[in-house]
Amino acid sequence: MKKINMKVILISFILLLTLQIDAYSQNEHDTLNIMRKGPHLIFNGNNTEMQVFWQLNKTDTCLIKWGIDTLYSLGNQQIYEYGNDHQHKYLFTNLKPGNKYYYQIKVNDNIFDGSFYSALPENSDQVSFFAYGDTRTYPATHNNITKKMISLYKADPNLQTFILSTGDFVGNGDIESHWDTYFFDPSYSYIQEMLANLPFQSCIGNHERTGKLYRKYFPYPYISDDFYWSFDYGPVHFSILDQYASYNIDSKQLNWLEKDLISTDKKWKFIILHEPGWTAGFGHENNINVQKYIQPLCEKYGVQIVFGGHNHYYARAEVNSIVHITTGGGGAPLYNPDPTYPNIVITSKSNHFCKIEINKKILNFTAMTPDGEIIDHFILKTTE
Ligand SMILES: [Fe+2]
């Protein structure tokens, strides 16, 4: 009798364990099947606001809650889809600049959460952020890079600000499935964790093609039907360019850029574009229009750094004290940089990201691999 009881208990235990494992796999499977893209954050330039976007696989009920901790006591709202592709968005407003907020999106019984810092106060003189680009082709590599950035901002909350991207998110930006598989695939959990916790601030790359789907998922406050715009964050002004619209002399974009640079009183001014003016060859040559039209404005209005990508490696060039960074090692197949190209200071054929830390008049720039190996470091000082 005792033997039979033991056998029954053992079989019941195994059965229960199997059911629990099945239930766990089912839950995880359900979660992956529910959220198609996101949640992902965008900073629109207003330091009392933050936008979150997400896309479901089917019409479903969503509740968003937010607060200054995980009690989410500041508010909650039911969110209905917009457009015709199960997209959702919410604009957090009345935020106190430079404060941490937490949010949670509930889709039926499935929970997706994230957090962010509202952008710094206007008069703040310190800021840190990450920059990288060309994340297309190998999401596993991209995932590994984001894993390192997440570990850094978890160790130092000053780094949980935003991420700057130099474009080329996916293989072909006009193909919907490329956004699903190259960029928003929920199984690449670190990429998704980064997108849910750091606003993603980008320029358009050539791989975004017409930009139709890029605009769908990254609706920044563009100036016109093209993809250029600008924003302030603490002591920095960022001008984001669209190199697939004209920026020749007398073009709308170049006129806008000049006015944009004249009108800012920020100490630090950076330009973000996809195709660098000075880079290290082997992939794409130097972009002559950047040399002809952008560089003179940088010299005239005190832009310190131009961030580019397009070539899949790291390179730093310096031209009349303006630093031109090629940060294209976010996941695309690596190219061989040629360190003998004009004005090149240093190159590295590495997957990498950049960490920029500004403290008043001093800027510390570090480029590092996902393993934490430092491939470049330099300091800039502003005279203002
Ligand atoms: Fe490119």
Residues whose N, C-alpha, C, O or C-beta is under 5 A from the ligand:
A	BS01	LIG	D168 G205 N206 H207 H310
